[in-house]
Amino acid sequence: MKSLFIQVLTGRWLMVFASFLLMVTAGASYMFGLYSNDIKSVLGYDQTTLNLISFSKDLGANIGILSGLINEVTPPWVVLSIGAILNFFGNFMIWLAVSRKISDPKLWHMCLYIAIGANSHTFTNTGALVTCVKNFPESRGVVLGLLKGYTGISAAVIAQLYRALYGDDTSFFTLFVAWLPTALSFAFIKTIRIIETTNRPLNDVKVFYKFLYISMSLAGFLFIIIILEKSFSFNKTEYGLSAAGVLFLLFLPIIVVFREEDKLLKTKLVSRPQNNAIVVSPSVQPKESVSWWKDAFKQPKIGEDHTIPQALLSIEMITLLLATVCGLGGSMTMMDNLGQIGTSFGYPLKRITNFVSLTSIWNYLGQITVGILSEIFIAKYKFPRTLFLTMLLLLSSVGYLLIAFNVPNGLYVASVLIGFCFGAFWPLIYTIISELFGLKYYSTLYNFGGMTSPIGLYLLNVKVTGYYYDKEARKQMASLGLVRKPGEALNCLGGECFKLSFIIITVVTVFGAVVSLFLVARTRKFYQGDIYKKFRVETVNTDNNKASLSVENVVVAGKADM
């Protein structure tokens, strides 16, 4: 048992499990709809001001270059520590403001607090997600899908845990997301690390599928709970039982961890050299020091390791980021305005909370479905992963139109469609970047995937959605002969509040789909080849070296016996 315990602590699978827990609590930036009405009502903001705060949140959540650069030169525990501190500070300050523990902050203070809290997630994602991809390079599609899937489901998970402690009172929500992710980060801070191994099993994907089935059970359980909450009024005991079920499914993967590490331990014991054998360790080659700006305008082939400037100056990256601006800008606008959309359409607060949770469930399904499905389609049919991006952009446009024209019960369908597409965007973009530009500088390049989305978010959320919402709200007040008092929230009711905004968002998203087709054309030939060939070659070479060392050990041992 002691050997097994040590094996688990030092193995790769506990690192994966720890990453699941960090990612499932690192999605507070997706939950703005749960507490945005508190900010708006307590601090007396209009929709444009609230959307500016929302933009600050998403700007912080997507500017991860600093975390990427730090992770290039430090071990993962450094960025995880920074992320934990930023998360607590940002969300704790928001809670102090909303609970009126401090005097009403200035607008730029609120923007700064929420940006800092959201920026912490880039450090968590970089520390956990990038580390997992580097530990499992041949399974990156499945790895990214699973990890981002846990992030996508985080809103529903945290909502259940929060209600077990605080019920339907949302005033403590930002306090909850201040301490919980911070505590988990420090608990697993040394577990998440790069683990080099020459004994890599060939069934890694099968293990990830076991994790997948457990995560799907968690998503299914949450979906059932959401339906029950819609039909019945839960008391604190019932919320506690649902939270207990969530915790059980969250920690169930630890059984898989112990089983897989036990198998590896038994394999090691069988292949262990004799006691009198001298084990010859392979020499560790120093890392090659290459300037990031070397040959910036000399483009390597697609799939080879790019320097950061080479990747950023490539047509493939520019096209991908432009499509990202159009696609994520619209979906993030819908996610951030979900609370106000539900209120405008006449839904009660409890139903709006269900919309947020429902979006989270489909966010998760989008993450795992497209991550795994695209991997299968590439392996079997050489289907370009970039073409999935085009399909998602077109599908999300349908959801925007349902909101624009306030179709009866359309918000339910829109929550499903946009939640699914929003979740699917992330693993798809991150996997495409890793495949087209290599893993050498992935810690930094990974963060460029979401960096441009705040541009689309600012234009579509603040300048378009917020502007037309407030314009319609003032028009409604004027028609009723009302005058807005200082510090009074500005609210709009009816389908006209978001109609023109989401028509514009639809047009922009369709344009993004057209742009993405150019990327498909540029990468079609690459995806027709064997994109993971070099990783299999490296594994074979490692195994051959290991076999040579084993032979040397036998020879050395024989001489020692003589």
Disulfide bonds with the S-S distance in Angstrom:
Cys492-Cys497 1.99
